[in-house]
């Protein structure tokens, strides 16, 4: 499978830049390994389809307590949202969100 191009939406870019430096590094490495180099459409323990797909994304990547929500369009992975999971709640830019 050839590499896919990862496109990060402006909202996700802003959310990424607000993360602490250590989290940004971890997330950057995970996105490259799991979404760009590997087949982003194949389910794994930390990369899977959402039970209820939303307008924003169909798939989720878990990196510890961080979540990356994305969709696949042809040879492109479109990252739509980056958040942090606390318990059973998702927070994006400090606000509780329901996907």
Secondary structure, DSSP 4 states (H G I P E B T S, - for coil): -PPPEEEE-HHHHHHHHTS-HHHHHHHHHHHIIIIIIS-TTS--SSEEE-SS--SS-SEEEEETTEEEEEEEETTEEEEEEEEEEETTEEEETTEEE--
